[in-house]
Amino acid sequence: MNKITFQHYFIILLLSAVLIVNYFLRQDVDDAVIRVEYSECRLGDENCKIIVAGHRLELFIEGEVKALKPFVVHIVDKDNVIEQAKVRFEMKAMDMGLNQYVFKKHDDGWQANVVIPICTTGRRDWLVELDININAGLKRIVFNIEI
């Protein structure tokens, strides 16, 4: 019969502490991100007007939105509140690789040059996550598009 030594107890205690700390750290990050669902936003077909932390922003795409074809995503920021921004294109239940693009300051807003991959199954439904850092913190705007 094996004896449980002090070292075993210490390892179990240490692993438990790591799991607890990790849980609370992740919760702080999730609480810091405000998710805004925009199901009515038809990015690619029309401009999307959104209000983030009381500031009006407008998103639009320049160019034809097709897989493997470059297009530009713009954020119009007339209040000049954005500190940095990035956009991610994902598919639910489908690994499409890392499709994340960083916006660069441009005229009265920001722009990101984007190329998304083609889905070999023929799916065209994308989940777009737009992360915007403004003086009020990180905001995540989430909406669906069909390409």
N, C-alpha and C positions, 0 to 999 in steps of 0.2 A: 504494500500500500504506500502510495506517495504521500509525503508530507508537504504541506503548504508552508513555505518558509516566508520570512519577512520580505525577501526579495520579490516573491510572487505577489504578495499584498501590495508592495510598493509599485510594481508594474501595473497592476490592475487599477490602483488609485491614480497613477499618472495618466493612463489611457482614458480613464473616466473624466479627469480634469480637462484633458485636451478636447474630448468630445463636447463637454459642456461649454468651454470657452469658444470653440468653433461654432456651436449653435447660436450663442449670443452675438458673436461677431457677424455672422451671416444675417441675423435678424436686424441688426443695426443698418447694414447695407440695404436690405430690402425695405426698411422703413424710410431710408433716405431717398429712395427712388419713388417718384410719384408716377404711376402708370395711368396714362390717359388713353382710353380706347376711342378710336375714331372710325367706326364702321361706315359712316357716311362719306368719308374722304375717298374720292376716286382719283388718287394721284395717278397721273399719266393721261387721264381724260380731261381733268380740270384742275385749277388751282385749289389748294386746300387752305382755308383760313382757320387758324387755331389760336386759342388764347392759352398762354402758359404763364403761370404766376402773375396774372393780370396784364401781361404784355401780348399784343397782337402780332402774330407771325404769319407768314404766308409761305407755303411750299408749292413749288411747281417743278416740272421736268422739262428740260430743253432737249429736243431730239426724240426720235422714235424709240419706244421702250420695247426692245426685243432681246431675247437671249443672244449672247455673244456679240452684241452691237453696243458700242459706247454711247452713253447718254449722260446728261448732267442734271443733278438734283440741286435746286436752289432753295435757300431759305432767305426770305426778305425780312430784315430785322431793322425796321425804321427807328425803334427805340434804342438800338445799339446796346442790348443787354446780354447778348450771347458772348460767353467767354471762349467756349469751344463746343464743337458738335461732331457727332459721327452717326452714321447710318449703317444698319445691318439688314441684310435680306436673308430670310430663312424660309424653309418649308416645314410645316408640321409633319412629324413622323417620317422625315426624309432628310438624310445627311447630304447637304449640298456643298459642304466645305465651308471655309470661312469667307464670307462675302461682306466684309466690313470696310467702310470707306470713311476717311477723315475729311471734314469740311475745311476749306481754306477761306479766309476773309477775302471778300471781293465786293467792290463798290458799296452798295447799301445793304449788303447781306453776306451770305456764305454760299459756297458751292463745292460739290463733290463730284468727281468724275467716276462713273460707275460702269462696270461691265458685269453682268450676271451670267452664270452658266446655264446651259440648256439641261433640262431634266430628261433623262433617257426614257422615263415612263410616259412622257407627254404632259405631265402636270404643269399648270401655269399659275397656280395659286401661291402667292408669296405673302409672308408675314414681314412687315417692315417695322423695325424698331429704330426710332430716332432718339438718340440720347443728346440732350442739350444741357450744357453747364451754364447756368446763369447765376447772378448774385444770390438768388434764393436757393441754390443748390442744384443737384442733378434731377432732371425731369426726363422721363421716358415716355414718348408718345408712340403708341402701337396702333397700326392699322393694317388692313389686308388690301392687296392689290392683285389683279389678274393680268398677266402679261401674255 
